[in-house]
Each structure stands twice: as structure tokens, then as C-alpha cells.
């Protein structure tokens, strides 16, 4: 054999061998990439499916909750504490004159230094449940009561809210800023004006606090008066609206029947010493 041709064959075989190895390596790399991509795609599909299933389940739960709320709202409200409230409680139609509201708003505004605007957060948190009471707030005190007592209070609040809506639908009084020139609405306007829901809640809270702690009733009345005046300052309602709110609460509370003393004593033992209370909330004697 020709030595030169033999060397050529050896070199060619080495080249072919290296080419085969490179081809194999390339195939392995490509297959690996394909497998990696396929794994990521599969994982992505699994995550997508899991997310979709979870989202579907959440949507189903949300739809059920919404349906339950809508069904509850569709049911007519039931007055349990004062069943005939809509028939016996009366509010006179608001006066066509705004003189009383103009004078009260002017006086209230003049009594407060408004050099700087009031922080909207302060107005937002200025609600009846945040009124100071026994070293805390009225709302926090309610949370410490037995469930039966809380239910009774909130039922009173709900029934007054329904009465407030009823009289607003009857009289349809415009907001204070639309009745009096120069009124600055510092808070979002409540559609419940005559009577005012804010004022009603305030008067109810003061009524309850005074009943719980009668020795400090004059203090709570001052707190309530200041609370109602701040509502006028915020431009939420006028003096005549506040008076209608007070009348509504007075009439309603007078009609609330105390629960049976035996039932209260059996269920709450010593937590309910005053069974003539309209709210059956513990009273400090």
C-alpha cells in the first residue's frame, strides 16, 4: 500500500470520527433543549390550569356570596323591636324657610377657627362609634358586650336607618349646600338629609351612653351636641335636619319595649342588672 494513501485514510477517519461526535453532541444538546422547553411548557400549563381552577372556585364562591346578599336585600326589612314604627312615628315636613339653618350654620362656622382646612381623615373618622366613652370609644365598648346585647343595639340602629331612609324618600330634601349659599361641603354628601343618618346615629349613641352611665349623662349630652354641630360644620346637614333626627330618635326609643327580665337574668346572670333598660346593656349604678 502507498504510505501516503494510508496516512490520508487515517486522517479522513479521524475527521469523520470527530464529525460524528460533534453531530451526536449537537443532537444531545438539541434534545436537551427540547426537553427543557417541553418541561417549562408543561409546568406553565399546569400552573395555568391550577390558577384557572382556583380562580373559577373563587369566582363561584364570590357569586354565591353576591347572590346571598342580593337575596337578603330583596327581602323586606322586618321591624322586630318596634313593629309598627312606620305607622306611629311622625315627622313634620321640613320648613320651606332656610332661616334657621342659615343662622345656625353661620354661628357654627364663626365659632370655629378654620384658618387651616380640616384633615379629611379626621372627618372620615368622626363617627358615632368613635365617640369617647369610659376610657375608650363607644364602638369598642359595644364589642365587649354579650352577643344578645350587641344584636339588640344593632337592631335598633338598623330600624332607625330604615326610618331615616323612609322619611328621606317622603320629603326628598336637598343637601344643605344646595339650600344655602356659601355652604362648604367638607365631606362626601350623604343622601339622607332630613333626618340625617349621621345625626341619628349620634343621638342614639348618646342616648345609650347616658343610659349606661346616667351619672355622666350631662357630659355625654355635651359630647353629642358637639358631634352634631361638627356635622353642620362639615356641611352635611342643617339645624332643622338635626332637630328632625333628634325627634326621630326620641320617638323611636320611647317605643322600644324592654325584654323580659327573667329571660335576661337567666341568659346573662349578673351582666344585666337593669332590666328596664331599652337596650338591656349593663348600667353603672
C-alpha positions in Angstrom: 0.0 0.0 0.0 1.1 3.5 -0.7 2.3 5.1 2.6 0.8 8.4 1.5 -2.6 7.0 0.8 -2.6 5.1 4.1 -1.9 8.4 6.0 -4.7 10.0 4.1 -7.2 7.3 5.1 -6.2 7.6 8.8 -6.7 11.4 8.7 -10.0 11.0 7.0 -11.3 8.5 9.5 -10.3 10.9 12.3 -12.1 13.7 10.7 -15.2 11.5 10.3 -15.0 10.4 13.9 -14.8 14.0 15.1 -17.7 14.9 12.9 -19.8 12.1 14.2 -19.0 13.1 17.8 -19.9 16.7 17.1 -23.1 15.6 15.4 -24.0 13.5 18.4 -23.3 16.3 20.8 -25.4 18.7 18.8 -28.3 16.2 18.8 -28.0 15.7 22.5 -28.0 19.5 23.1 -31.0 19.9 20.8 -32.9 17.1 22.5 -32.0 18.6 25.9 -33.3 22.0 24.9 -36.4 20.4 23.6 -37.0 18.5 26.8 -36.3 21.7 28.9 -38.7 23.7 26.8 -41.3 21.0 27.0 -40.9 20.8 30.8 -41.4 24.5 31.2 -44.4 24.5 28.8 -45.9 21.6 30.8 -45.3 23.3 34.1 -46.7 26.5 32.8 -49.8 24.7 31.6 -50.2 23.1 35.0 -49.8 26.4 36.7 -52.3 28.0 34.3 -54.8 25.2 34.8 -54.3 25.4 38.6 -54.8 29.2 38.5 -57.8 28.9 36.3 -59.3 26.2 38.6 -58.6 28.3 41.7 -60.0 31.4 40.0 -63.1 29.5 39.0 -63.6 28.3 42.5 -63.1 31.8 43.9 -65.5 33.2 41.3 -68.0 30.6 42.3 -67.7 31.5 45.9 -68.0 35.2 45.2 -71.1 34.6 43.0 -72.7 32.6 45.8 -71.9 35.4 48.3 -73.3 38.1 46.0 -76.4 36.0 45.4 -77.0 35.6 49.1 -76.5 39.3 49.7 -78.9 40.2 46.8 -81.5 37.7 48.1 -81.2 39.1 51.6 -81.6 42.7 50.3 -84.6 41.7 48.3 -86.3 40.6 51.4 -88.4 43.3 53.1 -86.9 44.7 56.3 -88.6 43.4 59.5 -89.0 45.8 62.4 -88.7 43.5 65.4 -88.3 46.0 68.3 -90.9 48.5 67.1 -93.0 46.5 64.7 -95.4 49.5 64.0 -92.7 52.1 63.8 -93.6 53.2 60.2 -97.2 53.8 61.3 -96.8 55.6 64.6 -93.6 57.7 64.2 -94.3 61.0 62.6 -92.0 63.8 61.3 -93.4 67.1 60.1 -92.4 68.2 56.6 -89.3 70.4 56.6 -89.9 74.1 56.6 -89.8 76.0 53.3 -87.7 78.7 55.1 -84.0 78.1 55.5 -83.6 81.0 58.0 -82.9 78.6 61.0 -80.3 76.6 59.0 -78.6 79.8 57.7 -78.3 81.3 61.2 -77.1 78.0 62.8 -74.5 77.4 60.0 -73.2 80.9 60.3 -72.9 80.7 64.1 -71.3 77.3 64.0 -68.8 78.4 61.3 -67.9 81.6 63.2 -67.3 79.6 66.4 -64.5 77.5 64.8 -61.2 78.8 63.6 -60.9 77.5 60.1 -57.6 79.2 59.2 -56.4 75.7 58.1 -58.7 73.2 56.4 -59.7 70.2 58.4 -57.9 67.0 57.6 -60.2 64.7 55.6 -59.0 61.7 57.7 -60.3 63.4 60.8 -63.7 64.0 59.2 -63.8 60.4 57.9 -63.2 59.0 61.4 -65.6 61.4 63.2 -68.4 58.9 63.5 -70.7 58.0 66.4 -68.8 54.7 67.1 -65.6 56.7 67.8 -67.2 58.9 70.4 -65.2 58.7 73.7 -66.8 56.5 76.3 -65.4 55.1 79.6 -61.7 55.5 78.7 -62.2 54.1 75.2 -64.7 54.5 72.4 -68.4 53.7 72.2 -67.8 51.2 69.4 -65.1 49.4 71.4 -67.4 49.2 74.4 -70.1 47.6 72.2 -67.6 44.9 71.2 -67.2 43.9 74.8 -70.9 43.2 75.3 -72.6 39.8 75.1 -73.9 38.9 71.6 -77.5 39.4 72.6 -76.9 42.9 73.8 -74.9 43.8 70.7 -77.7 42.4 68.5 -80.3 44.5 70.2 -78.3 47.7 69.8 -77.6 47.0 66.1 -81.2 46.1 65.5 -82.2 49.5 67.0 -79.6 51.1 64.7 -80.9 49.2 61.6 -84.5 50.1 62.4 -83.6 53.8 62.8 -81.7 53.6 59.5 -84.8 52.2 57.8 -86.9 55.0 59.3 -84.3 57.6 58.2 -84.5 56.3 54.6 -88.3 56.3 54.8 -88.6 59.9 55.7 -86.0 61.0 53.2 -87.9 59.2 50.5 -91.1 61.0 51.6 -89.6 64.5 51.8 -86.7 64.3 49.4 -85.0 67.4 50.9 -81.9 68.7 49.0 -78.5 68.7 50.8 -77.6 71.8 52.8 -75.1 73.2 50.2 -78.0 73.2 47.7 -80.3 75.1 50.0 -77.9 77.7 51.5 -75.4 79.8 49.6 -71.8 79.7 50.9 -72.0 76.2 52.5 -68.7 74.3 52.0 -69.2 70.6 51.9 -66.1 69.2 53.7 -67.2 65.6 53.4 -68.9 63.4 50.8 -72.6 64.3 50.9 -75.0 61.9 52.4 -78.2 61.5 50.5 -80.0 61.0 53.9 -80.6 64.6 54.9 -83.9 65.0 56.7 -83.4 63.3 59.0 -79.6 62.9 58.8 -78.2 59.4 59.3 -75.1 60.8 61.0 -77.1 62.9 63.4 -79.5 59.9 64.1 -76.5 57.6 64.9 -75.0 60.3 67.2 -78.2 60.9 69.1 -78.7 57.1 69.5 -75.2 56.7 70.8 -75.6 59.5 73.3 -78.9 58.1 74.4 -77.3 54.7 75.1 -74.2 56.1 76.8 -76.4 58.2 79.1 -78.5 55.2 80.0 -75.4 53.0 80.7 -73.8 55.7 82.8 -76.5 58.1 84.0 -74.3 60.0 86.4 -72.3 61.3 83.4 -75.3 62.0 81.2 -74.8 65.7 81.1 -71.2 65.1 79.8 -72.5 62.8 77.1 -75.1 65.3 76.1 -72.3 67.9 75.6 -70.3 65.4 73.6 -73.4 64.6 71.4 -74.1 68.3 70.9 -70.6 68.9 69.7 -70.7 65.9 67.4 -73.9 67.1 65.8 -72.5 70.6 65.4 -69.5 69.3 63.7 -71.7 67.6 61.2 -73.3 71.0 60.4 -69.8 72.5 60.1 -68.9 69.8 57.6 -71.9 70.9 55.6 -73.7 67.6 55.9 -77.0 68.9 57.3 -78.6 71.9 58.9 -80.1 72.7 62.3 -83.6 71.7 61.2 -82.3 68.4 59.9 -80.6 67.7 63.2 -83.8 68.6 65.1 -85.7 66.1 62.9 -83.1 63.5 63.7 -83.4 64.1 67.4 -87.2 63.8 67.2 -86.9 60.6 65.3 -84.6 59.0 67.9 -86.7 60.3 70.8 -89.9 58.8 69.4 -88.3 55.5 68.4 -86.6 54.9 71.7 -89.8 55.7 73.6 -91.5 52.8 71.7 -88.7 50.2 72.3 -90.0 47.5 74.7 -87.6 46.2 77.3 -87.0 42.4 77.0 -88.5 40.0 79.6 -86.5 40.3 82.8 -86.5 36.6 83.6 -85.0 35.7 80.2 -82.3 38.4 80.5 -81.4 37.3 84.0 -81.2 33.6 83.1 -79.1 34.3 80.0 -76.7 37.0 81.2 -76.8 36.4 85.0 -75.2 39.5 86.6 -74.3 41.3 83.5 -77.7 42.8 83.1 -78.7 44.4 86.4 -81.1 46.9 84.9 -83.8 45.0 83.1 -85.9 48.1 82.4 -83.2 49.4 80.1 -84.3 49.8 76.5 -81.1 48.2 75.3 -80.5 45.8 78.1 -76.9 47.0 78.3 -75.1 46.8 81.6 -75.8 50.0 83.6 -73.4 51.6 86.1 -75.4 52.3 89.2 
